[in-house]
Amino acid sequence: MDSERQSKATGEITREARAYISSLDATDPARLGDIVRGHWSVENQLHWMLDVAFREDQSLVRKDHAPRNLSLLRKLALMLVRREKTHKRGVQTKRKRAAWDPDYLLKLLGAALDQSSDQRF
């Protein structure tokens, strides 16, 4: 599969060929392209943010259930920070502010509680 990417900063276009191994039927290239784009969408929207804002790839936690538990906590924190709209800053800045400012941390947690109570079953 050929891939093309344009840099927002410079406008430079780079192209590369990518190979994928799959048990899916290769007779529908459009479907395969959708699956690949869907994978990279998740990678770019979630995992990249966890790597940048939470340095998840640099974590040295590797024993027992700790890696999975910390990953869940990071995703929860990312969700809380993304939901907060009054402080117009990036995820890293909001995360640091929540660590330094107990009132802001309570605001993040309170907003999550308010939203969950609106979604009654």
C-alpha positions as CSV (number, residue, x, y, z in Angstrom):
1,M,0.0,0.0,0.0
2,D,1.4,3.4,-0.9
3,S,1.2,6.2,1.7
4,E,1.5,9.9,1.1
5,R,2.0,12.5,3.9
6,Q,2.2,16.3,3.7
7,S,3.9,18.3,6.4
8,K,1.8,21.1,7.8
9,A,4.8,23.2,8.7
10,T,6.8,23.0,5.4
11,G,4.3,21.6,2.9
12,E,6.8,18.9,1.9
13,I,5.2,15.7,0.6
14,T,6.8,12.4,1.4
15,R,5.7,9.0,0.0
16,E,6.5,5.5,1.1
17,A,5.3,2.0,0.5
18,R,3.9,0.0,3.4
19,A,3.4,-3.7,3.6
20,Y,0.8,-5.3,5.8
21,I,0.2,-8.9,6.8
22,S,-3.4,-9.9,7.2
23,S,-5.8,-12.8,7.0
24,L,-8.4,-10.6,5.4
25,D,-9.4,-11.1,1.8
26,A,-7.3,-8.8,-0.4
27,T,-9.9,-8.5,-3.1
28,D,-11.4,-5.3,-1.6
29,P,-8.5,-2.8,-1.4
30,A,-10.9,0.0,-0.4
31,R,-11.9,-2.0,2.7
32,L,-8.3,-2.7,3.6
33,G,-7.4,0.9,3.2
34,D,-10.3,1.9,5.6
35,I,-9.0,-0.7,8.2
36,V,-5.5,0.7,8.0
37,R,-6.6,4.3,8.2
38,G,-8.8,3.4,11.2
39,H,-5.8,1.8,13.0
40,W,-3.6,4.8,12.4
41,S,-6.5,7.1,13.5
42,V,-6.5,5.4,16.9
43,E,-2.7,5.5,17.0
44,N,-2.6,9.2,16.2
45,Q,-5.5,10.3,18.4
46,L,-4.9,8.2,21.5
47,H,-1.6,6.5,21.7
48,W,0.4,9.5,20.4
49,M,-1.2,11.7,23.1
50,L,-0.5,9.1,25.8
51,D,3.1,9.0,24.6
52,V,3.5,12.8,24.5
53,A,1.5,14.0,27.4
54,F,2.0,11.1,29.8
55,R,5.3,9.6,28.5
56,E,3.7,6.2,28.5
57,D,6.4,4.6,26.3
58,Q,9.1,5.7,28.8
59,S,7.3,3.9,31.7
60,L,9.5,1.4,33.5
61,V,6.5,-0.3,35.1
62,R,6.5,-3.9,33.8
63,K,5.5,-6.2,36.6
64,D,2.2,-8.1,37.1
65,H,-1.0,-6.0,36.5
66,A,0.7,-2.6,37.1
67,P,1.3,-1.7,33.4
68,R,-2.4,-2.3,32.5
69,N,-3.7,-0.5,35.6
70,L,-1.5,2.6,34.9
71,S,-2.5,2.6,31.3
72,L,-6.2,2.7,32.4
73,L,-5.5,5.5,34.8
74,R,-3.7,7.5,32.1
75,K,-6.6,7.0,29.7
76,L,-9.0,8.1,32.4
77,A,-6.9,11.2,33.1
78,L,-6.7,12.0,29.4
79,M,-10.5,11.7,29.1
80,L,-11.0,14.1,32.1
81,V,-8.6,16.7,30.7
82,R,-10.1,16.6,27.2
83,R,-13.6,17.1,28.6
84,E,-12.6,20.3,30.5
85,K,-13.2,23.2,28.2
86,T,-12.8,26.3,30.3
87,H,-9.0,26.3,30.4
88,K,-8.0,26.7,26.8
89,R,-4.6,24.9,27.0
90,G,-3.1,21.7,25.8
91,V,-3.3,18.3,27.6
92,Q,0.2,18.6,29.2
93,T,-0.6,22.1,30.5
94,K,-3.9,21.0,32.0
95,R,-2.4,18.0,33.5
96,K,0.3,20.0,35.2
97,R,-2.2,22.6,36.4
98,A,-4.3,19.8,37.9
99,A,-1.2,18.5,39.8
100,W,-0.3,22.0,41.1
101,D,-3.8,23.4,41.7
102,P,-6.2,21.3,43.9
103,D,-9.1,23.5,42.9
104,Y,-8.6,22.8,39.2
105,L,-8.2,19.1,40.0
106,L,-11.5,19.1,41.8
107,K,-13.0,20.9,38.8
108,L,-11.8,18.2,36.5
109,L,-13.2,15.4,38.7
110,G,-16.4,17.3,39.4
111,A,-17.1,17.9,35.7
112,A,-16.8,14.1,35.2
113,L,-19.3,13.4,38.0
114,D,-21.7,16.0,36.6
115,Q,-21.6,14.5,33.1
116,S,-22.0,10.9,34.4
117,S,-25.1,11.9,36.5
118,D,-26.6,13.4,33.3
119,Q,-26.3,10.0,31.6
120,R,-28.7,8.0,33.8
121,F,-29.9,4.7,32.6
